[in-house]
Amino acid sequence: MILVKTAAGQQVLKDRSVPLTPVQRAAFILFDGKRDLKDVLKSTAAMGVTQADVDQLLALGLLAGPPEPAQQEAVPDSGRTPQERFAEAYPIASRLSAGLGLRGFRLNLAVEAATSYEQLLGVSEKIREAVGEKDFAPLEQALKG
């Protein structure tokens, strides 16, 4: 299990506001979200760090499991790279925003400024609002399908 320091744990590391034994502090420093619990215990075993020390750090709220990844809209894996998706979606997005005339001038500038799949995906919601679901469907297919 991988553990990371909580915000409170980061603060305690800086100001030592919660008294930790030298053994606990040594183990606490090693929890960086990259090392597994077993690795930390193995690395600090010679110093006498035990599972009970780690349990104490967890009980104090200084350590926690890694944060959940940001909830993003699930994009099905079609086997295409982001570059391929961008190459397919960019002309569609450009055509849709240009078709709005002066009403879509700023949106067209935003599309032209997009240089990556992620940036174009960010602009796509504004395009959806401007053109409607029906006209947006080909762009959505190019971006996500």
DRENMI-13249 format. One record per residue (C-alpha): y, x, z. Coordinates in nm, 4 decimals, padded with zeros to 6 digits. Each point is the difference from the previous one (the first is absolute). Layout:
((Y, X, Z)),
...
END
This chain:
((00.0000, 00.0000, 00.0000)),
((00.3432, 00.1317, -00.0939)),
((00.2792, -00.0447, 00.2536)),
((00.3758, 00.0464, -00.0320)),
((00.2824, 00.0255, 00.2477)),
((00.1885, -00.3245, 00.0565)),
((00.3799, -00.0102, 00.0108)),
((-00.0270, 00.0160, 00.3778)),
((-00.2373, 00.2933, -00.0385)),
((00.2485, 00.1867, -00.2192)),
((00.2684, -00.0542, 00.2647)),
((-00.2272, 00.1184, 00.2812)),
((-00.0831, 00.3100, -00.2011)),
((00.3719, 00.0817, -00.0203)),
((00.1237, -00.0904, 00.3473)),
((-00.3179, 00.0252, 00.2114)),
((00.0896, -00.3280, 00.1716)),
((-00.3665, -00.0786, 00.0669)),
((-00.1794, 00.2678, 00.1981)),
((-00.3016, 00.1297, -00.1889)),
((-00.2394, 00.2675, 00.1123)),
((00.0141, 00.3201, -00.2053)),
((-00.3411, -00.0893, -00.1423)),
((00.1155, -00.3487, -00.1044)),
((00.3189, 00.1381, -00.1513)),
((-00.1936, 00.2569, -00.2052)),
((-00.2241, -00.2724, -00.1421)),
((00.2942, -00.2384, -00.0449)),
((00.1831, 00.2494, -00.2205)),
((-00.2995, 00.0221, -00.2356)),
((-00.0051, -00.3734, -00.0796)),
((00.1973, -00.0057, -00.3239)),
((-00.1704, -00.2727, -00.2007)),
((-00.1987, 00.2549, -00.1980)),
((-00.2535, 00.1245, 00.2513)),
((-00.2941, -00.2110, 00.1065)),
((-00.0548, -00.0661, 00.3713)),
((-00.3226, 00.2025, -00.0130)),
((00.1853, 00.2967, -00.1530)),
((00.2664, -00.0058, 00.2712)),
((-00.2604, -00.0241, 00.2759)),
((-00.1972, 00.2832, -00.1591)),
((00.3126, 00.2177, -00.0338)),
((00.1037, -00.0547, 00.3603)),
((-00.3428, -00.0059, 00.1658)),
((00.0397, 00.3570, 00.1258)),
((00.3139, -00.1103, 00.1841)),
((-00.1896, -00.2839, 00.1655)),
((00.1365, -00.2966, -00.1948)),
((-00.2295, -00.3002, 00.0276)),
((-00.0162, -00.3500, -00.1429)),
((00.1450, -00.1202, 00.3331)),
((00.3182, 00.1995, -00.0694)),
((00.0347, -00.1640, -00.3402)),
((-00.0694, -00.3421, 00.1531)),
((00.2828, 00.0647, 00.2468)),
((00.2399, 00.0796, -00.2879)),
((-00.1066, -00.3222, -00.1719)),
((00.0464, -00.2010, 00.3216)),
((00.3514, 00.1411, 00.0419)),
((00.0832, -00.1181, -00.3520)),
((00.0690, 00.3516, -00.1228)),
((-00.2705, -00.0101, -00.2678)),
((-00.1142, -00.2726, -00.2349)),
((-00.2030, -00.0462, -00.3146)),
((00.1768, 00.0804, -00.3258)),
((00.2504, -00.2632, -00.1154)),
((-00.1207, -00.2534, -00.2531)),
((00.1090, 00.0776, -00.3546)),
((00.2961, -00.2046, -00.1131)),
((-00.1104, -00.3384, -00.1188)),
((00.0535, 00.0157, -00.3711)),
((-00.0958, -00.2539, -00.2570)),
((-00.3527, 00.0797, -00.1059)),
((-00.0003, 00.1471, -00.3474)),
((-00.3432, -00.0236, -00.1568)),
((-00.1271, 00.3294, -00.1315)),
((-00.0170, -00.0344, -00.3748)),
((-00.0767, 00.3674, -00.0493)),
((00.3454, 00.0671, -00.1430)),
((00.2290, 00.2595, 00.1486)),
((00.3505, -00.0917, 00.1161)),
((00.1369, 00.1919, -00.2998)),
((-00.2057, -00.2125, -00.2394)),
((00.1117, -00.3197, 00.1713)),
((00.3626, 00.1128, -00.0181)),
((-00.0311, 00.0863, -00.3693)),
((-00.1371, -00.3470, -00.0739)),
((00.2338, -00.1949, 00.2291)),
((00.3315, 00.1730, -00.0721)),
((00.0529, -00.1427, -00.3522)),
((-00.0879, -00.3488, 00.1245)),
((00.2411, 00.0276, 00.2935)),
((00.2706, 00.1341, -00.2282)),
((-00.0501, -00.2841, -00.2490)),
((00.0076, -00.2651, 00.2737)),
((00.3143, 00.1339, 00.1659)),
((00.1789, 00.0553, -00.3325)),
((-00.0825, -00.3567, -00.0997)),
((00.2127, -00.1261, 00.2881)),
((00.3204, 00.1141, -00.1710)),
((00.3006, 00.0667, 00.2222)),
((-00.1706, -00.1884, 00.2810)),
((-00.2635, 00.2750, 00.0128)),
((00.2277, 00.2990, -00.0556)),
((-00.0493, 00.1528, 00.3456)),
((-00.3681, -00.0785, -00.0075)),
((-00.0288, 00.1757, -00.3353)),
((00.1724, 00.3059, 00.1500)),
((-00.2467, -00.0049, 00.2895)),
((-00.2930, -00.0120, -00.2435)),
((00.1434, 00.2885, -00.2016)),
((00.0497, 00.2012, 00.3193)),
((-00.3647, -00.0455, 00.1004)),
((-00.1877, 00.3217, -00.0698)),
((-00.3293, -00.0765, 00.1742)),
((-00.2506, -00.2775, 00.0486)),
((00.1114, -00.0490, 00.3607)),
((00.3661, -00.0396, -00.0975)),
((-00.0847, -00.2461, -00.2759)),
((-00.2198, -00.1946, 00.2399)),
((00.2990, -00.0212, 00.2354)),
((00.2208, -00.1478, -00.2739)),
((-00.2705, -00.2401, -00.1171)),
((00.0685, -00.2630, 00.2681)),
((00.3600, -00.0302, -00.1174)),
((-00.1252, -00.0409, -00.3556)),
((-00.2402, -00.2720, 00.1176)),
((00.2866, -00.1889, 00.1648)),
((00.2171, 00.0306, -00.3104)),
((-00.2488, -00.0952, -00.2724)),
((-00.2472, -00.2280, 00.1786)),
((-00.3746, 00.0177, 00.0506)),
((-00.0993, -00.0862, -00.3556)),
((00.2023, 00.2764, -00.1682)),
((-00.0795, 00.2433, 00.2809)),
((-00.3804, -00.0291, -00.0428)),
((-00.0349, 00.2764, -00.2662)),
((00.1964, 00.2438, 00.2162)),
((-00.2062, -00.0855, 00.3051)),
((-00.3176, 00.0572, -00.1997)),
((00.1268, 00.3388, -00.1184)),
((00.1010, 00.1051, 00.3508)),
((-00.2931, -00.1276, 00.2014)),
((-00.2803, -00.0912, -00.2339)),
END
